[in-house]
Amino acid sequence: NAGVMQNPRHLVRRRGQEARLRCSPMKGHSHVYWYRQLPEEGLKFMVYLQKENIIDESGMPKERFSAEFPKEGPSILRIQQVVRGDSAAYFCASSRGGQGTYEQYFGPGTRLTVT
Amino acid sequence: EDKVVQSPLSLVVHEGDTVTLNCSYEVTNFRSLLWYKQEKKAPTFLFMLTSSGIEKKSGRLSSILDKKELSSILNITATQTGDSAIYLCAVPSEGGSNYKLTFGKGTLLTVNP
């Protein structure tokens, strides 16, 4: 009964490199959400995806950030040309779909450090 | 813009004490309010409160929604050291979307033996 899985748990990148963060939703969940938690700040919504569709990316910076959730495989959050300000914990959550509001279950997060 | 404010920001108690954590919200189209517990890793889901479910209880934890006051409280009775964590409150955000959670900054609870 695996929960939401994320990898890697810790990622260190030098400025200018690319970071790829992966998320596998809970079994039976078809909706994925990415949140970012900066030091001393709350969790901030970035993007909401269903399989092969980006539903809402209003919280994601317009440049350097992209997300996908392919038909097969995990959801990927990609950050190109990382800068020090990208250092944060990135959490993925998943939920069931359909009408109404469903609780989101979070993964353990990926802690990105940009040196 | 939707807003969630939690208080206090931090709280230190002794084992056995009862604590009450507060969450107030401003949201265009209220649907629900969620409570999470965050230790060193993932926020763990605790409760979801809606207009049709304004009170929830699980063991020593309970939560009530006050739609008139636009707030919620989370009570923990007979606290234990394992309750030490950040408690987060969240509401689905503006525009009628039921997925974009707006979080408060959390209450850091420390329970000393």
Interface residues (C-beta under 8 A of the other chain):
Chain A: G3 V4 H31 Y33 Y35 E41 G42 L43 K44 F45 Y48 I55 D56 S58 G59 F91 S95 G100 T101 Y102 E103 Q104 Y105 F106 G107 P108 G109
Chain B: V4 R31 S32 L34 Y36 K41 A42 P43 T44 F45 M48 T50 L88 A90 P92 S93 S97 N98 Y99 K100 L101 T102 F103 G104 K105 G106
